[in-house]
């Protein structure tokens, strides 16, 4: 009966979001209340459970999201993101422009949200197309695929970071293992699919007057080395901490300091401070101007934070109602890998709801009971869920419409390209996670 109630809750959520067009945050809160009451929880317990879920979900995650948004905006507004892109294109040459765009998007996308990275890269893509006379999709699709991959697979992005928090996994280990899955998947899809007949036969042109993002002049741009350094500082800090845990004794005094700086919120905080100084103050910008950039970046992620918090409320209601025991009992009887099951749950929610963030937060709550009994490491289970969350982007996904409009595609053509490449990334992600599970 408990699972049936959760199923009805999911249906209610879909009706609220898809039929009534209600906001994801409000829909998740309403669904949490309804599921809690139908499960027989007292009114006071339902609200207490929701508050606990929101707090536990956002405790460190809110710092990760905030500092990640700040760093991404600083990279964009200083011209550092553009410098990375233009330099790599020059180094790779015209024949390998797709590799340059893919690598650029992966570097930028590690810390920059999909929407933010898209807006930063799209004017650069248009400029490259204008100068090289190459087809728009040929140049731009690898960049979009790279952003989609990092946004869906890797912390500190909202979805993966949220599941890391739910599963109590290591952020650094998840990032490093995620890179082993994400990079090959991005290369296979970003290069091979971008050269396929389906893409070649799809006509696309830059829409006039749609993009107002600034394209910096050469003399306005910071150096490539410092731009790249600022972009990957958090990755360096987290990677050093992860490797230190593997090679140093558990009680080594220095390990405490390394782990402090390698903690995702702290790593991102130091990256923001470095960027403020190096990309801002050192290049003549005023502190007021830099703080305006910071404030704008945080406002842009307010709704993302609310949705993730509401997902935590829904998760906690499920846990406190005892639904987890029912899920475990049912799945124990299934002859299916817990990794595949976690992927399937996230993929189904993604197809139905559209939002990858909602998919991972909902799936994380449903899959949580499996983590403790499956024998699979939490980091691998995180990647199983996040791989499922990118599956089959279509008309109920805001990212789909951004892709359609900026590449000036009819809906049918956008579905052929966007939905196909997200399905491919998701399936390759699942395969990669299954392979990683053999070794880890």
HELIX and SHEET records of a PDB file:
HELIX    1   1 UNK A    2  UNK A   14  1                                  13    
HELIX    2   2 UNK A   15  UNK A   19  3                                   5    
HELIX    3   3 UNK A   24  UNK A   38  1                                  15    
HELIX    4   4 UNK A   43  UNK A   58  1                                  16    
HELIX    5   5 UNK A   61  UNK A   78  1                                  18    
HELIX    6   6 UNK A   80  UNK A   92  1                                  13    
HELIX    7   7 UNK A   94  UNK A   96  5                                   3    
HELIX    8   8 UNK A   97  UNK A  109  1                                  13    
HELIX    9   9 UNK A  114  UNK A  132  1                                  19    
HELIX   10  10 UNK A  136  UNK A  153  1                                  18    
HELIX   11  11 UNK A  158  UNK A  167  1                                  10    
HELIX   12  12 UNK A  171  UNK A  187  1                                  17    
HELIX   13  13 UNK A  188  UNK A  192  3                                   5    
HELIX   14  14 UNK A  193  UNK A  195  5                                   3    
HELIX   15  15 UNK A  197  UNK A  200  1                                   4    
HELIX   16  16 UNK A  218  UNK A  220  5                                   3    
HELIX   17  17 UNK A  224  UNK A  247  1                                  24    
HELIX   18  18 UNK A  253  UNK A  262  1                                  10    
HELIX   19  19 UNK A  264  UNK A  275  1                                  12    
HELIX   20  20 UNK A  276  UNK A  280  3                                   5    
HELIX   21  21 UNK A  281  UNK A  283  5                                   3    
HELIX   22  22 UNK A  287  UNK A  300  1                                  14    
HELIX   23  23 UNK A  302  UNK A  320  1                                  19    
HELIX   24  24 UNK A  323  UNK A  332  1                                  10    
HELIX   25  25 UNK A  338  UNK A  353  1                                  16    
HELIX   26  26 UNK A  356  UNK A  374  1                                  19    
HELIX   27  27 UNK A  378  UNK A  389  1                                  12    
HELIX   28  28 UNK A  398  UNK A  406  1                                   9    
HELIX   29  29 UNK A  411  UNK A  414  1                                   4    
HELIX   30  30 UNK A  415  UNK A  419  3                                   5    
HELIX   31  31 UNK A  420  UNK A  439  1                                  20    
END                                                                             
